[in-house]
Amino acid sequence: MSQSSTQDLGPLASDIFLSHLLAAHTHPTRIQFNDIPTLLASKLATIYSALVSHIATEPLTERNSTPHLRALIDVLADFKGRPDFHSMVFVAQRNHAKVMVDLLHKAERLDGWVRADYLVGHAGTEQEGRGHGMDAKQVGIRLFVRFHTMAS
């Protein structure tokens, strides 16, 4: 996670991002065990396990979060108990989206009230080798399907 990411979301976010990265790159379906030495795989698994344990027990505090994140939590907490409330939070970097979900789940003030999930789209412009991004209709359909199934 870049330094700006740590500044945007806080040190706990960096730990969560690293755990996602380790999980993605050391998962048996993603790699061939022959690709990395057994000793390295064992050490990565140990690091991942310790990191996940740390994240599970580390509360979200002023020390390990940022004013921006705490402000978002404050705004969401103001709507607690309103069944008609729905929101979308846009972030500047794609990796923030997944980490933000984990951080919101750890926020005691929201205590399970927020059902956060993330959706990462494509850039809105044509980029070399990427083609065109999703149009508004495609984004709307994906959002409806994703969040309608969460509400059920």
VOPAGU-2260 file (C-alpha; in pm, 1 decimal, decimal comma):
REM VOPAGU-2260
SITE   aa  ch    i         X         Y         Z
SITE  MET   A    0       0,0       0,0       0,0
SITE  SER   A    1     144,2     335,7     -89,7
SITE  GLN   A    2     231,3     594,8     172,1
SITE  SER   A    3     -63,3     804,7      54,8
SITE  SER   A    4    -292,4     508,9     124,6
SITE  THR   A    5    -166,9     488,1     482,1
SITE  GLN   A    6    -220,8     863,2     517,0
SITE  ASP   A    7    -572,6     832,3     372,2
SITE  LEU   A    8    -696,9     540,2     583,5
SITE  GLY   A    9    -444,3     481,3     863,6
SITE  PRO   A   10    -195,8     216,1     977,1
SITE  LEU   A   11    -459,3     -52,6    1038,3
SITE  ALA   A   12    -562,0     -16,3     674,2
SITE  SER   A   13    -204,8     -94,2     571,4
SITE  ASP   A   14    -213,6    -413,2     778,7
SITE  ILE   A   15    -544,1    -515,2     619,6
SITE  PHE   A   16    -414,1    -439,1     270,4
SITE  LEU   A   17    -102,9    -649,4     334,7
SITE  SER   A   18    -318,2    -939,5     457,2
SITE  HIS   A   19    -527,8    -921,1     137,8
SITE  LEU   A   20    -210,7    -912,2     -70,2
SITE  LEU   A   21     -58,1   -1211,4     108,3
SITE  ALA   A   22    -383,2   -1406,1      83,7
SITE  ALA   A   23    -410,1   -1338,6    -289,1
SITE  HIS   A   24     -51,7   -1431,1    -368,2
SITE  THR   A   25     -10,8   -1731,5    -141,9
SITE  HIS   A   26    -348,8   -1898,3    -192,8
SITE  PRO   A   27    -304,2   -2250,2    -333,5
SITE  THR   A   28    -534,4   -2181,3    -629,6
SITE  ARG   A   29    -325,1   -1880,7    -731,6
SITE  ILE   A   30      22,5   -2032,9    -724,6
SITE  GLN   A   31     191,5   -2356,9    -800,7
SITE  PHE   A   32     370,5   -2480,6    -491,2
SITE  ASN   A   33     671,2   -2547,9    -712,5
SITE  ASP   A   34     688,2   -2174,8    -788,1
SITE  ILE   A   35     813,1   -2077,4    -443,5
SITE  PRO   A   36    1045,0   -2265,5    -212,0
SITE  THR   A   37     877,7   -2458,0      70,1
SITE  LEU   A   38    1060,9   -2262,0     339,3
SITE  LEU   A   39     945,5   -1929,4     192,1
SITE  ALA   A   40     586,6   -2055,4     159,9
SITE  SER   A   41     596,2   -2165,3     523,8
SITE  LYS   A   42     730,1   -1826,8     639,8
SITE  LEU   A   43     469,0   -1638,6     434,7
SITE  ALA   A   44     194,8   -1854,0     586,2
SITE  THR   A   45     326,2   -1776,8     935,5
SITE  ILE   A   46     337,9   -1402,8     862,3
SITE  TYR   A   47     -12,5   -1412,9     714,9
SITE  SER   A   48    -149,6   -1600,3    1016,1
SITE  ALA   A   49       7,4   -1354,6    1261,7
SITE  LEU   A   50    -118,7   -1057,9    1060,6
SITE  VAL   A   51    -475,8   -1191,0    1045,4
SITE  SER   A   52    -467,7   -1255,4    1420,4
SITE  HIS   A   53    -340,9    -901,7    1484,5
SITE  ILE   A   54    -611,4    -748,5    1262,6
SITE  ALA   A   55    -885,7    -952,9    1431,7
SITE  THR   A   56    -788,8    -829,4    1778,5
SITE  GLU   A   57    -688,5    -470,4    1692,5
SITE  PRO   A   58    -974,8    -226,2    1752,1
SITE  LEU   A   59   -1021,4      72,5    1524,5
SITE  THR   A   60    -890,8     372,2    1721,8
SITE  GLU   A   61    -774,4     728,5    1668,5
SITE  ARG   A   62    -417,6     598,3    1675,2
SITE  ASN   A   63    -458,2     359,9    1382,8
SITE  SER   A   64    -709,6     549,2    1167,0
SITE  THR   A   65    -730,3     891,7    1008,1
SITE  PRO   A   66    -957,2    1194,6    1051,3
SITE  HIS   A   67   -1112,9    1120,8     709,1
SITE  LEU   A   68   -1207,8     767,3     809,0
SITE  ARG   A   69   -1341,9     879,1    1146,8
SITE  ALA   A   70   -1546,9    1153,1     974,7
SITE  LEU   A   71   -1702,5     892,7     743,6
SITE  ILE   A   72   -1788,3     675,4    1043,1
SITE  ASP   A   73   -1942,5     978,5    1219,2
SITE  VAL   A   74   -2159,1    1057,3     916,0
SITE  LEU   A   75   -2274,9     696,3     880,6
SITE  ALA   A   76   -2345,4     668,7    1255,1
SITE  ASP   A   77   -2580,6     967,4    1231,8
SITE  PHE   A   78   -2808,5     757,4    1010,2
SITE  LYS   A   79   -2806,4     450,1    1234,3
SITE  GLY   A   80   -3151,8     306,8    1282,8
SITE  ARG   A   81   -3299,5     459,6     967,8
SITE  PRO   A   82   -3415,0     168,4     751,0
SITE  ASP   A   83   -3454,5     394,2     447,0
SITE  PHE   A   84   -3086,6     499,4     450,2
SITE  HIS   A   85   -2859,1     377,8     169,9
SITE  SER   A   86   -2527,9     521,7      62,4
SITE  MET   A   87   -2233,7     478,2    -166,7
SITE  VAL   A   88   -1882,2     584,9     -80,4
SITE  PHE   A   89   -1642,3     658,7    -361,7
SITE  VAL   A   90   -1270,2     622,3    -303,7
SITE  ALA   A   91    -974,6     745,9    -506,0
SITE  GLN   A   92    -788,2     415,8    -529,8
SITE  ARG   A   93    -924,9      69,9    -602,7
SITE  ASN   A   94    -734,8     -96,0    -319,8
SITE  HIS   A   95    -904,7     144,0     -76,6
SITE  ALA   A   96   -1244,7      -3,6    -163,4
SITE  LYS   A   97   -1176,7    -351,4     -25,7
SITE  VAL   A   98    -987,0    -222,6     276,9
SITE  MET   A   99   -1263,4      28,7     354,9
SITE  VAL   A  100   -1514,6    -256,0     388,9
SITE  ASP   A  101   -1298,4    -425,2     653,0
SITE  LEU   A  102   -1244,2     -97,4     837,0
SITE  LEU   A  103   -1617,1     -17,5     846,2
SITE  HIS   A  104   -1689,0    -363,9     985,8
SITE  LYS   A  105   -1443,4    -291,3    1268,9
SITE  ALA   A  106   -1602,6      43,4    1360,3
SITE  GLU   A  107   -1768,2      -0,6    1700,6
SITE  ARG   A  108   -1996,8     300,5    1647,8
SITE  LEU   A  109   -2153,7     122,0    1351,7
SITE  ASP   A  110   -2167,5    -207,2    1544,2
SITE  GLY   A  111   -2289,0    -427,6    1263,2
SITE  TRP   A  112   -2546,0    -178,4    1138,5
SITE  VAL   A  113   -2360,1    -102,4     815,0
SITE  ARG   A  114   -2357,8    -381,9     559,8
SITE  ALA   A  115   -2057,9    -269,9     359,4
SITE  ASP   A  116   -1939,1    -423,6      36,4
SITE  TYR   A  117   -1733,6    -296,1    -250,8
SITE  LEU   A  118   -1760,9    -278,4    -626,4
SITE  VAL   A  119   -1461,0    -185,8    -836,0
SITE  GLY   A  120   -1536,3     -59,6   -1184,4
SITE  HIS   A  121   -1322,4      24,6   -1480,5
SITE  ALA   A  122   -1170,6     353,4   -1578,5
SITE  GLY   A  123   -1418,4     566,3   -1770,7
SITE  THR   A  124   -1178,4     629,5   -2057,0
SITE  GLU   A  125   -1020,7     401,3   -2308,6
SITE  GLN   A  126    -678,5     296,1   -2187,4
SITE  GLU   A  127    -410,2     108,6   -2370,5
SITE  GLY   A  128    -503,7    -259,0   -2368,4
SITE  ARG   A  129    -809,0    -211,6   -2144,1
SITE  GLY   A  130   -1086,6    -111,4   -2381,1
SITE  HIS   A  131   -1373,6     108,7   -2268,3
SITE  GLY   A  132   -1499,1     138,2   -1912,9
SITE  MET   A  133   -1849,8      46,5   -1804,9
SITE  ASP   A  134   -2126,4     279,5   -1911,3
SITE  ALA   A  135   -2380,2     410,8   -1659,8
SITE  LYS   A  136   -2633,3     136,6   -1741,7
SITE  GLN   A  137   -2377,8    -141,1   -1677,6
SITE  VAL   A  138   -2273,0      17,6   -1348,0
SITE  GLY   A  139   -2637,2      57,0   -1240,3
SITE  ILE   A  140   -2718,9    -306,6   -1318,0
SITE  ARG   A  141   -2412,4    -433,2   -1129,1
SITE  LEU   A  142   -2491,1    -214,4    -828,6
SITE  PHE   A  143   -2854,2    -325,4    -821,0
SITE  VAL   A  144   -2768,2    -695,0    -840,9
SITE  ARG   A  145   -2482,7    -671,2    -588,0
SITE  PHE   A  146   -2666,2    -471,0    -324,0
SITE  HIS   A  147   -3011,5    -621,1    -381,1
SITE  THR   A  148   -2868,3    -962,1    -292,0
SITE  MET   A  149   -2708,8    -812,9      23,5
SITE  ALA   A  150   -3043,6    -677,8     140,8
SITE  SER   A  151   -3217,1   -1012,0      97,6
